[in-house]
Amino acid sequence: MSDYIDLTGAEQSFGDTEAQREVRSNDREYVFHSWSAQGAINPLPVAKGEGVRFWDYDGTEYLDFSSQLVNLNLGHQHPGLVKAIQDQAGRLATIQPAMANDVRGELAKRIVEHSFEGARSVFFTNGGADAVEYAVRMARHHTGRQKVLARYRSYHGSTSTAITLTGEPRRWANGTLDAGVVHFHGPYPYRSVFYSETPEQETERALAHLRSTIELEGPATIAAIILESVTGTNGILIPTPGYLAGVRALCDEFGILLIADEVMAGFGRTGHWFAFQAFDVKPDLITFAKGVNSGYVPLGGVVISEAVHNTFDQKPFPGGLTYSGHPLGAAAGVATFDIFEEEGILERVRDLGERVVAPRLREIAEKHPAVGEVRGTGLFWAIELVKDRDTREPLIPFNAAGEAAAPFNAVVAACKQAGLWPFAAGNRLQVAPPLIISEADLVRGLDIIDEALSVADTYYEGKI
């Protein structure tokens, strides 16, 4: 039986049923969980994490192929991040944001230097949703306009403006909390709403649709367009050729700011510091969180262009947070930059994505009839499952629940039974392991997915 050290330093063993019972009991009695019917869930009690793995109290090991919520870019318990937090806590555990702090300033400097030409400063938040809130607030004050355009098939957070910007079912029950939000369709060649036959045609038609939306809404009323540089939870949708540059051109033409939401795709997930950097385009504002310090301490922020920064040079910015740029989170962020350089994270992500993941997923797609398409970049990939390749009918209906979702749930269960914790969304298995993953573990995880997809094949109804 394997041993681990709990946070108090006391020795415990996997299989500690009493400890597991207490964790489960306290969770069920006192913790209110997000996005869930409280009586319909049974959260897994987790005892330990290390590297790309975590364990439950029975000693069951899981290969973490979702990086928790695609935030654990440097894995569980990275010694460099843990030490940075410990050292900072021993020196200065916290300080209010109105005072200057060394690690806060150093992290802001590094983020600006690694973002885009013309970036000027960073406003720190506690996470991705409030980064979106503040980026929109900045855009509105800078332009004097109120509307913000966002795409369908997007997720931007669950606070008021962020959830209204979100273009997927989690928005529905929340109503319209920000009346200034307008949605539009982005490119998605596999399920094109524009009836496109090529990626280039998809770009042309998607940009024409966006231009029409801008013109019909009134360019002088629109403060910003926000989009995930690479769409995350809603499908790992890579921009079609020229699309991001086309959006930038429309923004320039109409005096609209471009906000790049890099909360999930940023900090190495695609093999670049920020995903937009692969597409030769510059935003006006960037929202970030998650991978900036792998979620070890809550931290997010907005990278601000010179022009937007200067809007608030002589007039106050109307907003702030008690924990903005918290020293413990910032210290872990500075350490993240050091670790990326020391361990060659960006280079290895590009290498593993191109040399290991891409060819293996192509093989998996050829092998399994239930795989309609694979797509992605770096360590950020989607396997889209279908009932019929010819019609492209999804394995389960859009926003399926209960019995309608059973086929996909069976695939996810097969992954977990084999020791892999997948990133599951809609009718897709999405590949997003920690960026420190070894080639052997990456191959092992893909092997498990390969085997689990045999379950999906049993639900296939099309021609083979």
Secondary structure, DSSP 4 states (H G I P E B T S, - for coil): --EEE-TT--EEETT-HHHHHHHHHHHHHHPPPTTS-GGG--PPPEEEEEBTEEEETT--EEEESSHHHHT-TT-BT-HHHHHHHHHHHHH-S---TTS--HHHHHHHHHHHHTT-TTEEEEEEESSHHHHHHHHHHHHHHHHS--EEEEESS----SSHHHHHH--SGGGGGG--S-TTEEEE----GGG-TT--SSHHHHHHHHHHHHHHHHHHH-GGGEEEEEEESSB-TTT-BPPPTTHHHHHHHHHHHHT-EEEEE-TTTTTTTTSSSSGGGGGT---SEEEE-GGGTTTSS--EEEEEEHHHHHHTSSS--S---TTTT-HHHHHHHHHHHHHHHHHTHHHHHHHHIIIIIHHHHHHHHHH-TTEEEEEEETTEEEEEEEEETTTTEESS-TT--GGGGHHHHHHHHHHHHTTEE-EEETTEEEE---TT--HHHHHHHHHHHHHHHHHHHTT--S--
